Amino acid sequence: MAASAMDGVAATALRSVLHRVKQAAERSSRASDRIRVVAVSKTKPVSLLREVYDAGHRSFGENYVQEIIEKAPQLPEDIEWHFIGNLQSNKVKPLLTGVPNLVMVETVDDQKIANNLDRVIGNIGRKPLKVLVQVNTSGETSKFGVDPDGCLELVKHVTASCPNLEFCGLMTIGMPDYTSTPENFKTLAKCRTEVCNALGIPEEQCELSMGMSGDFELAIEMGSTNVRIGSTIFGAREYPKKQ
């Protein structure tokens, strides 16, 4: 019985998040249907993801390759998976072959990983993959991402040299851990302006993935199109106890 009583919690939390997204969008005179909520399900069991799926949600994000390739086959194929963790070269092929319904990698932070993704997609013959370029807006050495002043160069590399990748925008994690300050968001928005001017594309065509559980409303007010929300939907993360 406990399981089913618990079962409504994530679905209820999802509805609350979607309502808050709508309100934040309205405050910034934006259409809430232009803002994607990625439910970040790392460390969470498939049963809980299924509950959020059954509540009508389709965008899910995972941080670890091992976890996404275990979960994806157990869940419906119309889920749109986002990979939002640091991606190592040796994990590119398992990720792309193991998750056919992967729609986006949000963490392309150097030319090497871009080239690897591009090559493997070509080799396995899957359709082009949407990618975001990850920018380190906080200057913290613990964070992955290209420096803001190297952002344009990496975007140009993806658009010019990686035919199997579809550049869709920029992503940042911000500071301190899992919360951000407006400065980080402003930096990412500035990178977008620079990228869009250089590529001659409208800013609406360039996504901004910024904002998490602690600061997604602020992120939306500052232009985010993609918020990555874990604990507010799924509850605190459950890490295995250290022996």
matplotlib code that plots the C-alpha trace (Angstrom):
import matplotlib.pyplot as plt

x = [0.0, 2.8, 4.1, 0.8, 0.4, 3.8, 3.2, 1.2, 4.0, 6.1, 3.1, 1.8, 5.2, 5.5, 2.1, 3.3, 6.6, 4.7, 2.4, 5.4, 7.0, 3.8, 3.8, 7.4, 6.8, 3.9, 5.9, 8.5, 5.8, 6.8, 4.7, 5.1, 4.9, 8.2, 9.9, 10.8, 11.0, 13.5, 12.8, 16.2, 15.8, 19.3, 19.4, 15.7, 14.0, 12.2, 8.9, 9.1, 10.0, 7.0, 4.7, 5.9, 5.5, 2.0, 1.2, 1.9, 5.6, 8.0, 11.3, 13.7, 17.3, 20.1, 23.6, 25.3, 25.7, 25.4, 22.1, 20.5, 21.3, 19.8, 16.6, 15.8, 14.9, 12.6, 10.5, 8.3, 10.0, 8.3, 10.3, 12.7, 15.9, 18.4, 21.9, 23.0, 26.2, 29.8, 30.4, 33.6, 34.8, 34.7, 31.0, 29.8, 29.1, 27.3, 25.2, 24.2, 23.6, 21.9, 19.4, 17.9, 15.4, 18.1, 17.1, 19.8, 23.2, 23.4, 27.0, 29.3, 32.2, 35.1, 35.9, 37.0, 33.6, 31.8, 34.0, 33.4, 29.6, 29.6, 31.7, 29.8, 26.4, 27.8, 29.1, 25.9, 23.7, 21.4, 19.7, 21.5, 21.6, 20.6, 23.4, 23.9, 27.3, 28.1, 29.6, 31.3, 29.8, 30.9, 34.7, 34.8, 37.4, 35.1, 32.7, 32.8, 32.2, 34.0, 35.0, 32.6, 35.3, 35.8, 32.0, 31.7, 34.7, 33.2, 29.8, 31.3, 33.2, 30.0, 28.0, 30.8, 32.6, 30.0, 27.3, 25.7, 25.2, 22.4, 23.5, 20.5, 21.8, 23.8, 23.8, 25.3, 25.3, 26.1, 27.1, 27.3, 26.5, 23.1, 22.0, 22.9, 23.3, 21.9, 25.5, 25.8, 22.5, 23.5, 26.8, 25.0, 22.5, 25.5, 27.1, 23.9, 23.8, 27.4, 26.7, 23.5, 25.1, 28.0, 25.9, 23.2, 20.4, 17.6, 18.0, 14.7, 16.5, 19.2, 18.1, 19.3, 19.4, 19.8, 18.1, 17.5, 15.3, 16.6, 16.5, 14.4, 11.9, 14.7, 16.3, 13.0, 12.6, 16.2, 15.4, 15.9, 14.1, 15.1, 15.1, 16.5, 14.6, 15.4, 14.8, 11.7, 10.0, 11.5, 12.6, 16.1, 18.6, 19.3, 23.0, 24.1, 25.5, 29.3, 30.4]
y = [0.0, 2.4, 2.3, 3.5, 6.1, 7.4, 7.1, 10.3, 12.4, 12.9, 13.4, 16.1, 17.7, 17.7, 19.6, 22.1, 22.7, 23.1, 25.7, 27.6, 27.5, 28.9, 31.7, 32.6, 32.6, 35.0, 37.3, 37.6, 37.9, 34.6, 31.6, 28.8, 26.2, 27.5, 26.3, 22.7, 21.0, 18.2, 15.9, 14.9, 11.4, 10.4, 7.9, 7.4, 4.1, 3.4, 3.1, 6.8, 7.8, 5.8, 7.7, 11.1, 9.6, 8.5, 12.1, 13.1, 14.1, 13.1, 15.0, 13.2, 13.8, 11.6, 12.5, 9.1, 6.9, 3.7, 4.8, 6.0, 2.9, 0.8, 2.8, 3.7, 0.2, -0.3, 2.8, 3.8, 4.7, 8.1, 9.5, 12.3, 11.6, 14.4, 13.6, 16.3, 14.9, 15.1, 12.7, 10.8, 9.8, 6.0, 6.3, 8.0, 4.7, 2.9, 6.1, 6.4, 2.7, 2.1, 5.0, 5.2, 7.8, 10.1, 13.5, 15.8, 15.9, 19.2, 18.9, 19.3, 21.2, 20.7, 19.8, 16.3, 15.2, 17.0, 15.1, 11.8, 12.2, 13.2, 10.2, 7.6, 8.9, 8.6, 5.1, 3.8, 5.6, 7.3, 10.6, 13.9, 14.5, 17.8, 19.2, 22.2, 23.7, 23.7, 27.0, 27.4, 30.7, 30.5, 30.2, 27.3, 24.7, 22.0, 22.7, 21.4, 23.7, 25.9, 29.3, 32.0, 33.5, 30.1, 29.5, 31.0, 29.0, 25.7, 26.5, 27.3, 24.0, 22.1, 23.9, 23.8, 20.5, 18.1, 17.4, 14.8, 17.2, 19.9, 22.9, 24.0, 26.3, 26.8, 25.2, 26.2, 24.7, 27.9, 28.2, 27.3, 23.7, 23.3, 26.9, 29.9, 33.6, 36.0, 36.7, 33.2, 33.5, 36.9, 35.5, 32.6, 35.1, 37.2, 34.2, 33.5, 37.1, 36.7, 33.3, 34.4, 37.6, 35.6, 32.8, 35.2, 33.3, 34.8, 34.4, 32.4, 29.7, 29.3, 27.6, 28.5, 25.5, 27.1, 26.8, 23.9, 23.1, 26.0, 28.8, 27.7, 30.6, 33.2, 31.4, 31.5, 35.2, 35.6, 33.8, 30.1, 27.8, 24.5, 24.0, 20.8, 19.9, 16.9, 17.0, 19.3, 16.6, 13.4, 14.3, 14.4, 12.2, 8.8, 8.0, 4.6, 4.8, 4.5, 1.3]
z = [0.0, 0.9, -2.6, -4.2, -1.5, -2.3, -6.0, -6.3, -4.9, -8.0, -10.3, -7.9, -7.6, -11.5, -11.7, -9.2, -11.1, -14.4, -12.8, -11.4, -14.9, -16.4, -13.8, -14.4, -18.1, -17.7, -15.5, -18.3, -21.0, -22.6, -23.8, -21.3, -24.1, -25.3, -22.1, -21.7, -18.3, -18.3, -15.3, -14.0, -12.8, -11.7, -8.8, -9.1, -9.8, -13.1, -11.2, -10.2, -13.8, -15.0, -12.6, -14.0, -17.5, -16.7, -15.6, -19.2, -19.0, -21.8, -21.3, -19.0, -18.2, -16.9, -15.7, -16.1, -19.2, -17.2, -15.7, -18.8, -20.8, -18.0, -17.7, -21.3, -22.5, -19.5, -20.3, -23.3, -26.5, -26.8, -24.0, -25.1, -23.3, -22.6, -21.5, -19.1, -17.5, -18.4, -21.4, -21.8, -25.2, -24.4, -23.4, -26.6, -28.5, -25.6, -25.1, -28.7, -29.3, -26.0, -26.1, -29.6, -28.3, -27.0, -28.4, -27.0, -25.4, -23.4, -22.5, -25.5, -24.0, -26.4, -30.0, -29.1, -27.7, -30.6, -33.1, -31.3, -31.3, -34.9, -36.0, -34.0, -35.3, -38.8, -38.2, -36.7, -39.1, -36.7, -37.5, -36.5, -32.8, -31.1, -29.0, -26.7, -26.1, -22.3, -21.1, -17.7, -16.7, -13.1, -13.7, -11.2, -12.0, -10.6, -13.4, -17.0, -19.9, -22.4, -21.2, -22.3, -24.6, -26.3, -26.8, -30.3, -31.6, -30.3, -31.7, -35.1, -35.0, -34.4, -37.1, -39.7, -39.0, -37.4, -40.0, -37.7, -34.9, -34.9, -32.8, -30.8, -28.1, -25.0, -21.5, -18.1, -14.6, -12.7, -9.1, -6.3, -6.6, -8.4, -7.8, -9.8, -9.6, -12.2, -13.3, -14.7, -16.5, -17.9, -19.1, -21.0, -22.5, -23.6, -25.2, -27.1, -28.5, -29.7, -31.2, -33.0, -34.3, -35.7, -37.2, -38.4, -36.7, -34.6, -30.8, -30.6, -32.6, -29.9, -26.7, -23.3, -20.9, -17.4, -14.1, -11.8, -8.8, -6.7, -9.3, -12.3, -12.0, -12.1, -15.0, -17.0, -16.2, -17.6, -20.8, -20.2, -22.6, -20.9, -17.2, -15.6, -12.5, -10.3, -6.6, -6.8, -8.8, -7.6, -4.0, -2.7, -4.5, -3.0, -3.1, -1.8, 1.7, 1.7, 3.4]

ax = plt.figure().add_subplot(projection="3d")
ax.plot(x, y, z, "-o")
ax.set_aspect("equal")
plt.show()
